[in-house]
């Protein structure tokens, strides 16, 4: 590890910042999973902002949205979400500074974050200097597309490193030879599931943190895509675009990310199936998922039938706003319950 990083860890160790963070994490009921959820929601907004703006630059998503307008609209949200993400993550970094600043995976995360912020700031500032700045010459288009590609790669690397920080011991000492336990007696169904050879391979090797990483990235992208649509339904975002257009261009991305999240979620579930089915947080997550699905179905099969009446409205009907707000609430609840799962034994 570079001495710069280890020096910061030593400087923070025993400081008032560490004392304050540890006191908050240990004395405020439910604070760790709550602040982790805030952190992940911040990541979801940051990822969605970077992903869909970059995909728009590359001509792969939301083609109906003007590039200059989308930049001016979403970049302020990006910076706000970034501040929230840094603030929420600082509790854990300050609480255990030596764990993070002596961790090469954390160093990778910080090294990737620096260039990402520089590129985002540069793209945002230059887009303000002239209307359609990034589309006025072949050179600028090439630079913009390069920034877009690098931004996607960097945010994926940051999210991956963020999940792998806690799994450094798996990198150094992978448990390839853990055998499934079975004493020959008849087992309940869920214990049988978690004793599958596949369950044991995932649980005892680097497959688990890898699957969890993909799960978090997919869930963040899904929530981010839904967020863009829900803000339009509530009437506080992208109001210059028809609701039907945003729905058509963003929901397929949400469904794709959701499918990946489900597959990876099942992969994690089977490793501790008997414990998860009895976990109140997991049960709450499943209930919230069902409610979110019902709310989405109600919007698409009931309210969307009358889309012509409010498609271009800056202030959609109350029922539409309620559906959008409820969607935001339910999906945030799903994320919160997901973080609680690991905090309940």
Secondary structure, 3 states (H helix, E strand, C coil): CCHHHHHHHHHHCCCHHHHHHHHHHHHCCCHHHHHHHHHHHHHHHHHHHHHHHHHHHCCCCCCCCCHHHHHHHHHHHHHHHHHHHHHHHHHHHHHCHHHHHCCHHHHHHHHHHHHHHHHHHHHHHHHHHCCCHHHCCHHHHHHHHHHHHHHHHHHHHHHHHHHHHHHHHHHHCCCCCCCCCCCCCCCCHHHHHHCCHHHHHHHHCCHHHHHHHHHHHHHHHHHHHHHHHHHHHHCCCCCCCCHHHHHHHHHHHHHHHHHHHHHHHHHHHHHHHHHHCCCHHHHHHHHHHHHHHHHHHHHHHCHHHHHHHCCCCCCCCHHHHHHHHHHHHHHHHHHHHHHHHCCCC
